[in-house]
Amino acid sequence: VLLVLECHIRITFYVVALCLFWLIVVAVERVQRFGMFDSIFVASDQDDRFGICDCETLPCKTAFTEVAGSFMFQSAVFILDSIFTRGFAAAVLSEKNRILASIETANRIAESLSRFDLESS
């Protein structure tokens, strides 16, 4: 949305950095379980349907390697998406400016033709 609204590149950089920071916070929460999501997690009998979790309280901590791999994949997808989206948005804005310039030129030509008097020439 920021790219289509022609926001400055610094703003998009800060938004990408903020989103990556959020991914880091979520990854740390998954490993350490310091309680950030405890108020919204509702335990049920279906949570341990495969017998994988052996912790006292759900949700269980996740292994660091699993979280690190997931974080790297999510970050790569997010960064690549922002790069491709920025390129697409730049191309769209360039095309929009080109179309606006051709419309302005056509408008000037139409104005010039409307002032031209055929009978006097």
Secondary structure, DSSP 8 states (H G I E B T S, - for coil): -TTTTT--HHHHHHHHHHHHHHHHHHHHHHHH--STTTTT----GGGGTTS---SSSSS----HHHHHHHHHHHHHHHHHHHHHHHHHHHHHHHHHHHHHHHHHHHHHHHHHHHH--TTT-
